[in-house]
């Protein structure tokens, strides 16, 4: 993939991996559009990075997803890359009645939104000489952590979906990538922490972005990063290690 000269839409671009990708693509010479739910955060990022394009959008709302797709095609017809990055990570004890509202929000954010948004933009992307859809999954798509089963299941579903989409787009110029981060030091999962300022821990974000951008540049269509490589290779063999008795 050429890292420069693109116009890329990144969902969940106001923090963590999404924002780091946005900065990296801007530095590489691409136009970047980020969307997120927090208007104040979008405005703050715009002040820090004046060239970034911002758009408020709650990707859990199918109407807003449709409006986002229509807007970006109209306002930025050169858009040639979609990065489905928005995600939330919640614990769930499935031995007890689950909170259906939280369940729906997690599935809608992590799986339904990228499926729907990708389908809305696929016809536009297929008209481009060089185009891509980049789905951000997780090493936990391959080996789940049992205390957050819904998150892991949505990432496994997105991994499977990416394989099918890559096949369906095989006769177009659209490359379909999967980037699977390891545990990365961002605010992911802050909803379940008592201290909302505490970060996730794990691989330094800068190191992750460096490796991930290299994988995209090298056209690595399935790119497990760092520890995710071992999870991809050994799969369920590592389940007991991640989930001890």
Secondary structure, 3 states (H helix, E strand, C coil): CCCCCCEEEEECCCCHHHHHHHHHHHHHCCEEEEEECCHHHHHHHHHHCCCCEEEECCCCCHHHHHHHHHHHHHHCCCCCEEEECCCCCCCCCCCCCCCHHHHHHHHHHHHHHHHHHHHHHHHHHCCCCCEEEEEECCHHHCCCCHHHHHHHHHHHHHHHHHHHHHHHCCCCCEEEEEEECCCECCCCCHHHCCCCCCCCCCECHHHHHHHHHHHHHCCCCEEECCCHHHHHHHHHHHHHHHCCC
